[in-house]
Each structure stands twice: as C-alpha cells, then as structure tokens.
C-alpha cells in the first residue's frame, strides 16, 4: 500500500484571499470551491482553506520547488515587497539559506502561517555538503 497525504485543512480569516495569495505567489492553478472550503491543489495534496473569525494558530508549510521555480517565486515575493527570512524563527531577515547546497526562504501568508520554499529536501545534502542543513548537527 502506498500512503500519501491527500489534504489538510488550513484556517484563514479570508479563505479566498489566502488561497489567491498562495496560488499567485507559488504560480499554481487557481483555487476551486468545494462546499465550505477553498481548495488549493499542490501536487497530489490539497490545502483546504476554511474561514474562521477566531484566533489562528500559525502552522508551517514547506514547498519543494525546482531552482527555476525558486527564482520565479522569490521574484514575486520581492515584487510584492514581502518580508522573508533565511530561517524558520525569522532571525535572519532579508536573506535566503543555502542548506543542503540548495536554496530556501521563509515568508508568511496573510494569516501568519509560516511558508517555506526550498530546492533540496532537509538533510539531502548530507553532512558533507558545503552548507549542511543545521538540523543534521542536532
């Protein structure tokens, strides 16, 4: 049996605006409506946005992209004047990371969810990489 993640539900204050933000930044197909969800398809998995008036607990979503896609997405982040960081704790503003000898950057969606694009999976460069992932040293 092959197990894959089919979907996850994501809380948003404005589900349509949040879905539009994500599809525009990542260059994905427009979202679709499925009952009370606004659905963004990311590969085989969907992010199903549901609206809430309550407090939103920030979650982290990481998107593995090609080098060319990284350039395109990063350009859209900068065009919009969005803040970005090299690390998940937002201690290195205005920088990207080179972990696993790839590139990665973190930014927020309109609800404060911590989004990441990366060109190499965590740890894929191994300990011998010029820029090993800091998780390998923990």
C-alpha positions as CSV (number, residue, x, y, z in Angstrom):
1,X,0.0,0.0,0.0
2,X,1.2,3.5,-0.8
3,X,0.3,6.1,1.7
4,X,0.1,9.7,0.5
5,X,-1.2,12.9,2.2
6,X,-4.4,13.8,0.4
7,X,-5.4,17.1,2.0
8,X,-5.1,19.2,5.2
9,X,-7.5,21.9,6.5
10,X,-6.0,25.3,6.9
11,X,-7.7,28.1,8.9
12,X,-7.9,31.6,7.4
13,X,-9.6,34.8,8.1
14,X,-10.4,35.2,4.4
15,X,-10.1,31.8,2.7
16,X,-10.5,33.2,-0.9
17,X,-7.9,35.9,-0.4
18,X,-5.5,33.5,1.3
19,X,-5.9,30.9,-1.5
20,X,-5.4,33.6,-4.1
21,X,-2.2,34.8,-2.3
22,X,-0.8,31.3,-2.3
23,X,-1.7,30.4,-5.9
24,X,-0.3,33.7,-7.2
25,X,3.0,33.5,-5.2
26,X,3.6,29.8,-6.0
27,X,2.4,30.0,-9.6
28,X,-0.3,27.4,-9.0
29,X,-3.7,26.9,-10.8
30,X,-6.5,29.0,-9.3
31,X,-8.3,27.6,-6.3
32,X,-11.6,25.9,-6.5
33,X,-14.6,25.8,-4.2
34,X,-15.7,22.6,-2.6
35,X,-18.7,23.2,-0.3
36,X,-17.3,25.5,2.5
37,X,-13.7,25.0,1.5
38,X,-11.5,26.9,-0.9
39,X,-9.1,24.3,-2.2
40,X,-5.6,24.9,-3.5
41,X,-4.0,21.9,-5.2
42,X,-0.3,21.4,-4.6
43,X,0.8,18.3,-6.5
44,X,-1.2,15.4,-5.2
45,X,-2.1,17.1,-2.0
46,X,-4.6,19.9,-1.4
47,X,-4.7,22.7,1.1
48,X,-8.4,23.1,2.0
49,X,-8.9,26.6,3.4
50,X,-11.8,27.2,5.8
51,X,-12.8,30.5,7.2
52,X,-12.7,31.4,10.9
53,X,-13.3,34.6,12.9
54,X,-11.2,33.1,15.7
55,X,-7.6,33.3,16.5
56,X,-5.4,31.4,14.1
57,X,-2.5,29.3,15.3
58,X,0.4,29.6,12.9
59,X,1.3,26.4,11.0
60,X,4.3,25.7,8.8
61,X,4.0,24.6,5.2
62,X,7.1,23.8,3.1
63,X,7.1,23.5,-0.7
64,X,9.8,21.7,-2.6
65,X,10.5,23.6,-5.8
66,X,12.9,23.5,-8.7
67,X,15.7,26.0,-9.0
68,X,13.8,27.8,-11.7
69,X,10.6,27.8,-9.7
70,X,12.5,29.2,-6.7
71,X,13.7,32.1,-8.9
72,X,10.2,32.9,-10.1
73,X,8.6,32.6,-6.6
74,X,11.3,34.6,-4.9
75,X,10.9,37.3,-7.6
76,X,7.2,37.5,-6.8
77,X,7.9,37.8,-3.1
78,X,10.3,40.7,-3.7
79,X,7.9,42.4,-6.3
80,X,5.2,42.4,-3.6
81,X,7.6,43.8,-1.0
82,X,7.0,40.9,1.3
83,X,9.3,40.2,4.2
84,X,11.4,37.0,4.0
85,X,13.9,35.2,6.2
86,X,16.6,32.6,5.9
87,X,15.4,30.7,8.9
88,X,12.1,29.4,10.4
89,X,12.4,31.6,13.5
90,X,12.7,34.8,11.4
91,X,16.1,35.7,12.9
92,X,17.8,36.3,9.6
93,X,15.6,38.9,7.7
94,X,16.2,39.7,4.0
95,X,18.3,36.6,3.4
96,X,17.9,33.1,1.9
97,X,19.6,30.0,3.2
98,X,21.8,27.5,1.2
99,X,21.1,24.5,3.3
100,X,21.9,21.1,1.7
101,X,23.6,23.1,-1.1
102,X,20.2,24.3,-2.3
103,X,18.2,27.4,-1.5
104,X,15.4,28.1,0.9
105,X,13.4,31.0,2.2
106,X,10.6,31.6,4.6
107,X,7.7,34.1,4.4
108,X,4.2,34.5,5.8
109,X,0.8,34.3,4.4
110,X,-1.9,36.8,5.3
111,X,-2.8,34.8,8.4
112,X,0.7,34.4,9.8
113,X,1.3,30.9,8.6
114,X,5.0,30.3,8.1
115,X,5.6,29.3,4.5
116,X,8.8,27.9,3.1
117,X,10.1,27.2,-0.4
118,X,13.2,25.0,-0.7
119,X,15.1,23.4,-3.6
120,X,16.5,20.5,-1.6
121,X,14.8,18.3,1.0
122,X,16.0,18.6,4.6
123,X,19.2,16.6,5.1
124,X,19.5,15.6,1.4
125,X,23.0,17.2,1.1
126,X,24.3,15.1,4.0
127,X,26.9,16.1,6.4
128,X,29.5,16.6,3.6
129,X,27.5,19.4,1.9
130,X,29.2,22.7,1.7
131,X,26.2,24.1,3.5
132,X,24.8,21.2,5.6
133,X,21.3,21.6,7.0
134,X,21.6,22.8,10.6
135,X,19.2,20.0,11.7
136,X,22.0,17.5,11.0
137,X,24.1,18.9,13.8
138,X,21.3,18.4,16.4
